[in-house]
């Protein structure tokens, strides 16, 4: 995990604080404190675990993954800490591919390594080198486009040609893509 945060040795840990801790397998993890309990000598924190992309881990039933950790194994991250999410492409995102004069809208359906090797973007998040594979959709109505042989149109692109978009579902004329 890249170190994208600054430690705060002077502050106190409160509910909602972001902490760094060593897991039992000696890997550094980041979590948010959701509960504090115990006496001062045996203080423990119940935390919501974050994944490598610094997003809360969620179980299949929709609940957060929680863990109890002794206070002496936790270090507080700076109070003004904001997660640096940046542009992170994920499956299902709506994007716009722009070239000189044309714009193609699509939904991300996969990642492909340029050399045909196995990609790690599915497990660790988009790594920046893979090509992003999309299914082309129309701007209004969001239907997938088809070619002359009635096959779904797909396109691949690099991340520097793609722009994230939002979908306005409550437009008067129906669903519409809005660029950010």
Number of C-alpha atoms within 10 A of each C-alpha: 11 5 6 9 14 12 14 16 10 8 11 10 19 15 13 14 18 25 24 17 19 14 12 7 6 8 9 12 17 24 25 21 22 17 14 17 13 11 8 8 8 10 13 19 24 19 24 22 21 19 14 15 15 15 14 17 17 15 10 6 6 8 9 15 13 19 13 15 18 14 19 12 13 19 18 22 20 17 16 11 14 10 12 10 9 6 10 13 21 17 16 13 16 26 25 22 21 15 10 5 5 7 12 17 25 28 23 21 15 17 25 18 14 13 8 8 9 10 18 14 19 12 8 11 15 21 15 13 14 22 19 25 19 26 21 24 23 14 18 15 13 18 12 17 16 14 9 7 6 8 10 13 15 18 16 16 16 14 18 9 11 20 16 16 17 13 17 13 12 9 11 8 9 11 16 18 21 15 12 9
